[in-house]
Amino acid sequence: MKRNLLFGHTEAICKFVNDLAPLERAAWPKLCHGIGILRADGALIAGVVFATDREQFGAWEMSAAALSSHAFSTENVNALGAFAFRQLSANRVWARTSTDNKRARALLKGLGFIEEGVNAHHYGPRKNAVVARLLKHEWERKQAASIPEALKAA
């Protein structure tokens, strides 16, 4: 099911993501961009925020929250990657989630993120966070690999 992306409403999308974040309420820096994913009836069902405090290094943190695990279609995920790596000129996008959040970790892995490490006790005693990253050249390689052979030859 195709969903529409909503740009230009960063404050509302940041609030949406924060309201759904069970463990970590972000204090968003000035440099952040929120993108909403809308259902066909126009309801906001997911939000993604790209934030950085040091744009010159091209590293952006990605935070996301959704009302449904089905909110992220391949088409929209590709658009989010294009936004980060083309519009924001990101070199690195990173995300953090609880080591217990199997769905978020699976989604990040499916997007091409690589887990880099664990922040012990990040969310409190025995509540660890995993940090994952996706580099621009890795995203570009994944995008090129997903183009059907018939289109590559054309």
N, C-alpha and C positions, 0 to 999 in steps of 0.2 A: 504494500500500500504506500503510495507516494505521499510524502508529507512536505509541507512548505517550511522554508526557513525564514525566520524573523530576524532582521538586522535593525540596528538603530535604537534599540530599547534596552541598552546595557544595564541601567539601574534596576529595571523591573526583572530582568533575567538574573542578575546577581542576587536579588532578593529571593527569587524562586529557588535558585540553587542552594542558597544558604538555608532557606526554610526546610528543604528536604534533606540537607546534609545531616546525618545522624550523629556524627562524631566531631566534625570540624566546621566551625563557622568561620569563613574567611574574612579577613579585613582587607578588602580589595585595594590595591594601589591605584594611583591615578591612571596608569596605563593598563586599561583592561577593556576587553570587547566581549559583549555577551551576544550569543546567538540562540534564538529559541527555535524549537521544533514544534510546529503546529499540527494539530489533527485537521482533517478535512473541514470540520465545522468551525475552525479558527481557534479552538481551545489550545492553550499552551500545555504541552505534555512532557517537554524536556527542555533543559537549558544547558548550554556549554559556555564557560567563561574562559577566555585566554587572558592571563594577567602576567605582568612583569614589572619589576622595579628598576631593571637595567637593560633597556631596549638595545643598547649598543652591542651587547653580546649575542643577541638573537635567541635568547632562551626564554620561553614562555611556559608558564604553568597552566595546565588544562584542568579545570574542575567541571564536573558534570553531575546532573541529577535528573531523574526521570520518574514519571508516575507509573511507567510500564517498562518491563525489560525489552519490549518490542519497539521502543521508540526510535531506535537507531537503525534505519535502513542503510543498505550499502551505498545507495545514491547520496544520502545525506552525510554519511560518514566521509565519503570521498570529497564532498563539498566542504566539509569542516577541515579536512586536511589541506585542501587547496587554499582555503582562507588563511590557515596558519602559515603555510609555507610559501604562498605566493603573495597574498595581501599584506601579511604582517612581516614578511621576509624572515620568518623564523628559521633558525638553523637547528634548533633543538626544542622539542615540546616534551614536557615531563608531567607526570601525574603521581599522586600519592593516594593510597587507599589502605584500609585495614587489611592485615594479612588474612583475616577471617572472611573478607568479602569476596567469595569465590566468583560471583557474577561479574563484579567490576574487574577483577583480575582476568577473567576469561575474555571480557570485552576488550580490555587493553591489549591482550595478547592477539586477539583476532584483528585488531587494528594495526598490528605490527610492532607494538611497544615491546621493549625488552626490559625485564626486571633487573635493576642494577644493585639493589641492596635493601636492607631492612633497617628502619629506625626503631631501635628497641625502646619500648615503653613510651612511644610517641603520644599515644592517646591515654596514658595512665599506666599503672602497674599491670604488667603482662598483656598490654594492649598495644601490639606492634603495628607499624605501618610499613608497607612495601613501596619503594620508589621505582617507577618505570620511566623509560624514555624512548622517544622516537626521533631519529635524526632525519634531516631533510633528504639526504641521499638514500636512506633506507626507505622512506616513503615513496620517493621517485622510482626506485627499483621495484617496489611492490605494485605501484600504479602501472608501470611498463609491463610487468609480468601478467597483469590482469586483462590486458588488451588482447582480444581474440586474434589468432594468427591470420585470419582472413582480412582483418582490418590493418594489420601490420604490413601486409603485402600490397595493399591498395595505395 
